[in-house]
Amino acid sequence: MKKEAIRKHFFIISLIVSIISLFVALMGYHYWFYPATIGVWLFFDYLSSRKNKNKTAFSLILNKKYKKFANLYIALAVLGYLIEFIGQYLLKWWYYPELSEIALLITIPIFYPFILMSFKEMYETIRSFLNNKTITVISAVLLEILIWEVPNFASKDWIYTITYFPEYFGLNIVIIIGWIFLIIAPVYTYNRTVKF
């Protein structure tokens, strides 16, 4: 099967997985975000590949650059551990009421790389249309909040505990600003890890 056909198949799968995950989240069920990480990644990877043919994470797999994909995956898993360690354990800004610490430690290296890849691919997709880095980051932050934070209002899979800064639309300003890091860090990691 040709690469473009494979991409289209995975795009259709990504739509199905993302829609089901959103529906499940809005129904208040927990753990919707696990399949969503892969669905959203494949969705934005497909869109990003329209302009950036061989410069997406999934392209590494399609082009049999498995070592580069593995390096990226490991780097993003480490970044995921750092995010959780600093945000959850050091600063105590959030917690997962339905997830044990053991489950979290196991799932970080499995799912964090995919969600971070989705952030990178969303950024690249938006940037291909806007061609302005600042507006691209702001747009990506708003879209990521819509995709991840809004469904969490219903499911309460993660709870924020920051009380000393103001909230806007139900989100603490620290979390909103933190999304800037969540967009920029995977882009930087990708560019530093994967050399084309």
Disulfide bonds with the S-S distance in Angstrom:
none
